[in-house]
Amino acid sequence: MMDEIDRKIVALLQGDATLSVAQLADKVGLSPTPCWKRVQKLEGNGVITRRVALVDPEKIGVGLIVYVAIEAGDHTPGWLESFTRTIAAMPEVMEAHRMAGEVDYMLRVAVTGMAEFDALYKRLIEAVPMRNVTSRFAMEQLKYTTAYPLHRANFRDRAGRDMEGSGEG
């Protein structure tokens, strides 16, 4: 289990992955070498999966965000493999989730406009048979974050006690 310092490191890097090790160490109260070792351990354990630059989609011309709900007509492993291979080859598909409920899959798609989305839609329905495809177009972004919430209860304090029983929350 990670401790409170690991939680602080993850929180800081989620906010700004360009922080130098010295800056990060200063903010979490460590010297640079132990801080760097913690970052390497977080990466090695798969907590930090990668560090990337976040880009404003409008400024690179992909300002239309579309949420695509898919009901599969077939629920076989072969269909899923074909569907997964198809969407993996489409860079416009930013996220894909298998869902519970009436919709089987939900995609988040970023495109330049309606013509590009229409072309993607046609490629998608040609590649794999589907029962229903419903698209919803985002009109305005009210909130956007890539930072996951870091609940104290999921980390132990520096003395090794579980944070849940410490009265912090």
Accessible surface in RSA format (square Angstrom, percent):
REM  Atomic radii and reference values for relative SASA: ProtOr
REM  Chains: A
REM  Algorithm: Lee & Richards
REM  Probe-radius: 1.40
REM  Slices: 20
REM RES _ NUM      All-atoms   Total-Side   Main-Chain    Non-polar    All polar
REM                ABS   REL    ABS   REL    ABS   REL    ABS   REL    ABS   REL
RES MET A   1   143.12  74.1  70.71  46.8  72.40 172.4  72.76  61.9  70.36  93.2
RES MET A   2    54.01  28.0  51.13  33.8   2.88   6.9  53.03  45.1   0.98   1.3
RES ASP A   3     8.74   6.1   8.74   8.7   0.00   0.0   0.02   0.0   8.72   8.7
RES GLU A   4    16.55   9.5  16.55  12.5   0.00   0.0  15.70  30.4   0.85   0.7
RES ILE A   5     3.13   1.8   3.13   2.3   0.00   0.0   3.13   2.3   0.00   0.0
RES ASP A   6    17.45  12.2  17.45  17.4   0.00   0.0   0.13   0.3  17.32  17.3
RES ARG A   7    35.27  14.8  35.27  18.0   0.00   0.0   0.00   0.0  35.27  21.4
RES LYS A   8    86.82  42.4  84.54  51.9   2.29   5.4  37.82  34.0  49.00  52.2
RES ILE A   9     0.00   0.0   0.00   0.0   0.00   0.0   0.00   0.0   0.00   0.0
RES VAL A  10    14.17   9.3  14.05  12.7   0.12   0.3  14.05  12.2   0.12   0.3
RES ALA A  11    43.72  40.2  32.53  50.2  11.19  25.4  34.12  48.1   9.59  25.4
RES LEU A  12    50.22  28.0  45.53  32.6   4.69  11.8  48.76  34.2   1.45   3.9
RES LEU A  13    14.50   8.1   7.66   5.5   6.84  17.2   8.11   5.7   6.39  17.2
RES GLN A  14    50.42  28.2  26.80  19.6  23.62  56.2  27.28  58.1  23.14  17.5
RES GLY A  15    67.16  82.8   0.00   N/A  67.16  82.8  34.74  95.3  32.41  72.6
RES ASP A  16    61.99  43.4  55.92  55.7   6.07  14.4  26.75  62.9  35.25  35.2
RES ALA A  17    31.34  28.8  16.03  24.7  15.31  34.8  16.03  22.6  15.31  40.6
RES THR A  18   120.95  86.0  92.33  93.6  28.62  68.2  84.08 112.9  36.87  55.7
RES LEU A  19    29.19  16.3  17.31  12.4  11.89  29.9  18.24  12.8  10.96  29.5
RES SER A  20    52.29  44.2  43.06  57.5   9.23  21.3  48.28 102.8   4.01   5.6
RES VAL A  21    44.81  29.5  41.10  37.2   3.71   8.9  41.39  36.0   3.41   9.3
RES ALA A  22    60.94  56.0  53.43  82.5   7.51  17.1  53.91  75.9   7.02  18.6
RES GLN A  23    92.90  51.9  87.45  63.9   5.45  13.0  29.88  63.6  63.02  47.8
RES LEU A  24     4.01   2.2   4.01   2.9   0.00   0.0   4.01   2.8   0.00   0.0
RES ALA A  25     1.25   1.2   1.25   1.9   0.00   0.0   1.25   1.8   0.00   0.0
RES ASP A  26   119.25  83.5  96.71  96.3  22.54  53.3  24.14  56.8  95.11  94.9
RES LYS A  27   117.90  57.5  84.62  51.9  33.28  79.2  38.44  34.6  79.47  84.6
RES VAL A  28     8.66   5.7   0.03   0.0   8.62  20.8   2.45   2.1   6.21  16.8
RES GLY A  29    61.61  76.0   0.00   N/A  61.61  76.0  36.40  99.9  25.21  56.5
RES LEU A  30    38.35  21.4  22.38  16.0  15.97  40.1  28.67  20.1   9.68  26.0
RES SER A  31    64.31  54.3  52.90  70.6  11.41  26.3  44.03  93.8  20.28  28.4
RES PRO A  32    68.48  49.9  68.33  62.3   0.15   0.5  68.44  56.5   0.04   0.3
RES THR A  33    85.94  61.1  81.40  82.5   4.55  10.8  49.05  65.9  36.90  55.8
RES PRO A  34    54.64  39.8  51.20  46.7   3.43  12.5  53.85  44.5   0.79   4.9
RES CYS A  35     0.00   0.0   0.00   0.0   0.00   0.0   0.00   0.0   0.00   0.0
RES TRP A  36    96.33  38.7  96.33  46.6   0.00   0.0  81.56  43.5  14.77  24.0
RES LYS A  37   130.59  63.7 125.15  76.8   5.43  12.9  73.48  66.1  57.11  60.8
RES ARG A  38    60.97  25.6  59.48  30.3   1.50   3.6  17.23  23.5  43.75  26.5
RES VAL A  39     1.70   1.1   1.70   1.5   0.00   0.0   1.70   1.5   0.00   0.0
RES GLN A  40    84.84  47.4  77.51  56.6   7.33  17.4  22.12  47.1  62.71  47.6
RES LYS A  41   139.87  68.2 130.21  79.9   9.66  23.0  82.46  74.2  57.42  61.2
RES LEU A  42     4.97   2.8   4.97   3.6   0.00   0.0   4.97   3.5   0.00   0.0
RES GLU A  43    62.64  36.0  48.83  36.9  13.81  32.9  21.90  42.4  40.74  33.3
RES GLY A  44    68.58  84.6   0.00   N/A  68.58  84.6  36.46 100.0  32.12  71.9
RES ASN A  45   100.15  69.1  65.93  63.7  34.22  82.4  20.01  48.2  80.14  77.5
RES GLY A  46    42.84  52.8   0.00   N/A  42.84  52.8  27.22  74.7  15.62  35.0
RES VAL A  47    61.20  40.3  32.82  29.7  28.38  68.4  39.43  34.3  21.77  59.0
RES ILE A  48    20.73  11.8  13.39  10.0   7.34  17.7  17.07  12.3   3.67  10.0
RES THR A  49   115.09  81.9  79.49  80.6  35.60  84.8  61.55  82.7  53.54  80.9
RES ARG A  50   188.49  79.1 161.38  82.3  27.11  64.5  52.74  72.1 135.75  82.3
RES ARG A  51    98.14  41.2  65.32  33.3  32.82  78.1  29.73  40.6  68.41  41.5
RES VAL A  52    89.58  58.9  62.28  56.4  27.30  65.8  72.04  62.6  17.54  47.6
RES ALA A  53    88.64  81.5  59.75  92.2  28.89  65.7  67.54  95.1  21.10  55.9
RES LEU A  54   111.24  61.9  77.92  55.7  33.31  83.7  79.89  56.1  31.35  84.4
RES VAL A  55    89.36  58.8  62.47  56.6  26.88  64.8  67.36  58.5  22.00  59.7
RES ASP A  56    65.57  45.9  53.11  52.9  12.46  29.5  26.55  62.5  39.03  38.9
RES PRO A  57    50.14  36.5  49.39  45.0   0.75   2.7  50.14  41.4   0.00   0.0
RES GLU A  58   124.03  71.2 105.82  80.1  18.21  43.3  44.11  85.3  79.92  65.3
RES LYS A  59   173.88  84.8 136.94  84.0  36.94  88.0  89.27  80.4  84.61  90.1
RES ILE A  60   110.29  62.8  79.26  59.1  31.03  74.8  88.02  63.4  22.27  60.4
RES GLY A  61    38.85  47.9   0.00   N/A  38.85  47.9  33.25  91.2   5.61  12.6
RES VAL A  62    34.90  23.0  34.90  31.6   0.00   0.0  34.90  30.3   0.00   0.0
RES GLY A  63    31.37  38.7   0.00   N/A  31.37  38.7   9.60  26.3  21.77  48.8
RES LEU A  64    36.48  20.3  34.02  24.3   2.46   6.2  35.38  24.9   1.10   3.0
RES ILE A  65    25.47  14.5  24.94  18.6   0.52   1.3  24.94  18.0   0.52   1.4
RES VAL A  66     0.00   0.0   0.00   0.0   0.00   0.0   0.00   0.0   0.00   0.0
RES TYR A  67    90.00  42.0  89.47  50.9   0.53   1.4  58.48  43.9  31.52  38.9
RES VAL A  68     1.28   0.8   1.28   1.2   0.00   0.0   1.28   1.1   0.00   0.0
RES ALA A  69     5.34   4.9   3.49   5.4   1.85   4.2   3.64   5.1   1.70   4.5
RES ILE A  70     0.00   0.0   0.00   0.0   0.00   0.0   0.00   0.0   0.00   0.0
RES GLU A  71    38.58  22.2  38.58  29.2   0.00   0.0   2.61   5.1  35.97  29.4
RES ALA A  72     0.89   0.8   0.19   0.3   0.70   1.6   0.19   0.3   0.70   1.8
RES GLY A  73    51.03  62.9   0.00   N/A  51.03  62.9  17.63  48.4  33.41  74.8
RES ASP A  74    53.45  37.4  49.05  48.8   4.39  10.4  17.91  42.2  35.54  35.4
RES HIS A  75   125.72  68.7  87.89  61.1  37.83  96.8  69.16  71.3  56.56  65.8
RES THR A  76    65.02  46.2  61.37  62.2   3.65   8.7  58.78  79.0   6.23   9.4
RES PRO A  77   116.22  84.7 106.47  97.1   9.75  35.5 112.49  92.9   3.73  23.2
RES GLY A  78    48.45  59.7   0.00   N/A  48.45  59.7  37.68 103.4  10.77  24.1
RES TRP A  79    13.29   5.3   6.03   2.9   7.26  17.0  10.85   5.8   2.43   3.9
RES LEU A  80    68.94  38.4  68.94  49.3   0.00   0.0  68.94  48.4   0.00   0.0
RES GLU A  81   109.85  63.1 102.43  77.5   7.42  17.7  37.09  71.7  72.76  59.4
RES SER A  82    29.90  25.3  29.40  39.2   0.50   1.1  15.00  31.9  14.90  20.9
RES PHE A  83     2.88   1.4   2.88   1.8   0.00   0.0   2.88   1.7   0.00   0.0
RES THR A  84    69.55  49.5  69.49  70.4   0.06   0.1  59.77  80.3   9.78  14.8
RES ARG A  85   144.23  60.6 136.78  69.7   7.45  17.7  76.87 105.1  67.36  40.8
RES THR A  86    22.41  15.9  14.67  14.9   7.73  18.4  13.28  17.8   9.13  13.8
RES ILE A  87    18.44  10.5  15.08  11.2   3.37   8.1  15.35  11.1   3.09   8.4
RES ALA A  88    84.79  78.0  44.34  68.4  40.45  92.0  56.37  79.4  28.42  75.3
RES ALA A  89    81.92  75.3  49.95  77.1  31.98  72.7  61.72  86.9  20.21  53.5
RES MET A  90     9.26   4.8   7.35   4.9   1.91   4.5   7.28   6.2   1.97   2.6
RES PRO A  91   112.36  81.9  86.87  79.2  25.50  92.7  99.49  82.1  12.87  80.0
RES GLU A  92    27.69  15.9  23.74  18.0   3.95   9.4  10.54  20.4  17.15  14.0
RES VAL A  93    21.75  14.3   4.48   4.1  17.26  41.6   4.48   3.9  17.26  46.8
RES MET A  94   104.55  54.1  74.16  49.1  30.39  72.4  63.04  53.6  41.51  55.0
RES GLU A  95    71.54  41.1  63.55  48.1   7.99  19.0  29.85  57.7  41.68  34.0
RES ALA A  96    47.19  43.4  17.53  27.1  29.66  67.5  17.87  25.2  29.32  77.7
RES HIS A  97    91.92  50.2  86.20  59.9   5.72  14.6  64.58  66.6  27.34  31.8
RES ARG A  98   184.70  77.5 151.93  77.4  32.77  78.0  33.64  46.0 151.06  91.6
RES MET A  99    81.48  42.2  63.53  42.0  17.95  42.7  61.56  52.3  19.92  26.4
RES ALA A 100   104.45  96.0  69.72 107.6  34.73  79.0  77.64 109.3  26.81  71.0
RES GLY A 101    67.06  82.7   0.00   N/A  67.06  82.7  38.10 104.5  28.96  64.9
RES GLU A 102   161.33  92.6 139.41 105.5  21.92  52.2  61.35 118.7  99.98  81.6
RES VAL A 103    38.43  25.3  36.90  33.4   1.53   3.7  36.90  32.1   1.53   4.1
RES ASP A 104    25.08  17.6  24.22  24.1   0.86   2.0   3.80   9.0  21.28  21.2
RES TYR A 105    18.96   8.9  18.96  10.8   0.00   0.0   8.07   6.1  10.89  13.4
RES MET A 106    51.16  26.5  50.93  33.7   0.22   0.5  49.92  42.4   1.24   1.6
RES LEU A 107     0.11   0.1   0.00   0.0   0.10   0.3   0.11   0.1   0.00   0.0
RES ARG A 108    51.99  21.8  50.63  25.8   1.35   3.2  15.14  20.7  36.85  22.3
RES VAL A 109     0.00   0.0   0.00   0.0   0.00   0.0   0.00   0.0   0.00   0.0
RES ALA A 110     9.13   8.4   5.95   9.2   3.18   7.2   5.95   8.4   3.18   8.4
RES VAL A 111     0.00   0.0   0.00   0.0   0.00   0.0   0.00   0.0   0.00   0.0
RES THR A 112    90.41  64.3  64.14  65.0  26.26  62.6  49.09  65.9  41.31  62.5
RES GLY A 113    21.66  26.7   0.00   N/A  21.66  26.7  21.66  59.4   0.00   0.0
RES MET A 114   110.50  57.2 103.84  68.7   6.66  15.9  92.42  78.6  18.08  24.0
RES ALA A 115    85.79  78.9  69.28 106.9  16.51  37.6  76.60 107.9   9.19  24.3
RES GLU A 116    50.24  28.8  42.25  32.0   7.99  19.0  28.90  55.9  21.35  17.4
RES PHE A 117    12.23   6.1  12.23   7.6   0.00   0.0  12.23   7.4   0.00   0.0
RES ASP A 118    57.42  40.2  56.17  55.9   1.26   3.0  14.88  35.0  42.55  42.4
RES ALA A 119    48.32  44.4  41.71  64.4   6.61  15.0  47.39  66.7   0.93   2.5
RES LEU A 120     0.87   0.5   0.87   0.6   0.00   0.0   0.87   0.6   0.00   0.0
RES TYR A 121    70.06  32.7  70.06  39.9   0.00   0.0  36.00  27.1  34.06  42.0
RES LYS A 122   118.17  57.6 116.50  71.5   1.67   4.0  72.38  65.1  45.79  48.8
RES ARG A 123   104.61  43.9  98.72  50.3   5.88  14.0  67.75  92.6  36.86  22.3
RES LEU A 124     1.21   0.7   1.21   0.9   0.00   0.0   1.21   0.9   0.00   0.0
RES ILE A 125    74.81  42.6  58.45  43.5  16.36  39.4  58.55  42.2  16.26  44.1
RES GLU A 126   155.01  89.0 122.28  92.5  32.74  77.9  44.57  86.2 110.44  90.2
RES ALA A 127    50.47  46.4  19.16  29.6  31.31  71.2  29.35  41.3  21.12  56.0
RES VAL A 128     1.00   0.7   0.92   0.8   0.08   0.2   0.92   0.8   0.08   0.2
RES PRO A 129    96.41  70.3  87.14  79.4   9.26  33.7  96.01  79.3   0.39   2.4
RES MET A 130    36.58  18.9   2.65   1.8  33.93  80.8   3.93   3.3  32.65  43.3
RES ARG A 131   161.87  68.0 129.04  65.8  32.83  78.2  62.58  85.5  99.29  60.2
RES ASN A 132    64.85  44.7  59.50  57.5   5.35  12.9  14.15  34.1  50.70  49.0
RES VAL A 133    29.73  19.6   5.99   5.4  23.74  57.2   5.99   5.2  23.74  64.4
RES THR A 134    50.16  35.7  46.92  47.6   3.25   7.7  36.94  49.6  13.23  20.0
RES SER A 135    35.43  29.9  12.30  16.4  23.14  53.3   8.58  18.3  26.86  37.6
RES ARG A 136   141.74  59.5 138.09  70.4   3.65   8.7  61.47  84.0  80.28  48.7
RES PHE A 137    77.95  39.0  57.96  35.9  19.99  52.0  58.71  35.6  19.25  55.1
RES ALA A 138    44.30  40.7  20.20  31.2  24.10  54.8  30.27  42.6  14.03  37.2
RES MET A 139   186.75  96.7 144.48  95.6  42.27 100.6 111.78  95.0  74.97  99.3
RES GLU A 140   132.35  76.0 105.97  80.2  26.38  62.8  40.90  79.1  91.45  74.7
RES GLN A 141   124.47  69.6  90.18  65.9  34.29  81.6  36.92  78.6  87.55  66.4
RES LEU A 142   155.07  86.4 116.46  83.3  38.62  97.1 120.06  84.3  35.02  94.2
RES LYS A 143   169.59  82.7 140.00  85.9  29.59  70.5  92.97  83.7  76.62  81.6
RES TYR A 144   122.93  57.4  91.11  51.8  31.82  82.8  74.20  55.8  48.72  60.1
RES THR A 145    76.36  54.3  50.70  51.4  25.66  61.2  41.96  56.4  34.40  52.0
RES THR A 146    61.54  43.8  38.57  39.1  22.96  54.7  37.83  50.8  23.70  35.8
RES ALA A 147    40.34  37.1  28.69  44.3  11.64  26.5  28.96  40.8  11.38  30.1
RES TYR A 148   169.37  79.1 164.16  93.4   5.21  13.6 116.79  87.8  52.58  64.8
RES PRO A 149    97.77  71.3  74.31  67.7  23.46  85.3  86.31  71.3  11.46  71.2
RES LEU A 150    42.56  23.7  24.24  17.3  18.32  46.1  25.94  18.2  16.62  44.7
RES HIS A 151   111.24  60.8 106.06  73.7   5.18  13.2  72.20  74.4  39.03  45.4
RES ARG A 152    72.64  30.5  70.09  35.7   2.55   6.1   6.41   8.8  66.24  40.1
RES ALA A 153    41.53  38.2  30.73  47.4  10.80  24.6  31.28  44.0  10.25  27.1
RES ASN A 154    85.48  58.9  78.81  76.2   6.67  16.1  18.42  44.3  67.06  64.8
RES PHE A 155     6.77   3.4   6.77   4.2   0.00   0.0   6.77   4.1   0.00   0.0
RES ARG A 156    83.93  35.2  83.93  42.8   0.00   0.0  18.11  24.7  65.83  39.9
RES ASP A 157    16.80  11.8  16.80  16.7   0.00   0.0  12.86  30.3   3.95   3.9
RES ARG A 158   163.77  68.8 134.53  68.6  29.24  69.6  48.96  66.9 114.82  69.6
RES ALA A 159    73.74  67.8  31.28  48.3  42.46  96.6  43.95  61.9  29.79  78.9
RES GLY A 160    43.05  53.1   0.00   N/A  43.05  53.1  18.00  49.4  25.05  56.1
RES ARG A 161   148.50  62.4 142.48  72.6   6.02  14.3  72.32  98.8  76.18  46.2
RES ASP A 162    72.47  50.8  61.98  61.7  10.49  24.8  31.32  73.7  41.15  41.0
RES MET A 163     2.20   1.1   1.89   1.2   0.32   0.8   2.03   1.7   0.17   0.2
RES GLU A 164   126.32  72.5 105.38  79.7  20.94  49.9  35.78  69.2  90.54  73.9
RES GLY A 165    75.71  93.4   0.00   N/A  75.71  93.4  41.21 113.1  34.50  77.3
RES SER A 166    43.50  36.8   7.87  10.5  35.63  82.1  18.89  40.2  24.61  34.5
RES GLY A 167    79.24  97.7   0.00   N/A  79.24  97.7  44.31 121.6  34.93  78.2
RES GLU A 168    84.50  48.5  68.32  51.7  16.18  38.5  34.44  66.6  50.06  40.9
RES GLY A 169   102.07 125.9   0.00   N/A 102.07 125.9  47.94 131.6  54.13 121.2
END  Absolute sums over single chains surface
CHAIN  1 A    11197.7       8434.1       2763.6       6272.0       4925.7
END  Absolute sums over all chains
TOTAL         11197.7       8434.1       2763.6       6272.0       4925.7
